[in-house]
């Protein structure tokens, strides 16, 4: 796994992404930032807190399964990059992120 901080293709604003070893996007910051430095700091904070954070699996408005990570105040720290056809796949992906993000390369 590795973290990447870059400008988003559609927004042109900085954000961070977590990629698996095959380059598939597992998660992203869930929002854009004012600067690359701010995105980098948020990524570093998520990496440090991932193992102890609260991961939630939920159905979105389109009835697709997703996961998100919230801090102790309830603020969203990360979102799944993809939607899943079933809850089990979302749980598996969230678990991989939770266990692997702390030792991922980067940011």
Buried (B, 14 or more C-beta within 10 A) or exposed (E): BBBBBEEBEEEEBBBBBBBBEEEEEBBBBBBBBEEBEBBBBBBBEBBEBBEEBEBEBEEEEEEBBBBBBBBEEEEEBBBBBBBBEEEEBBBBBBEBBBEBBBEBEBB
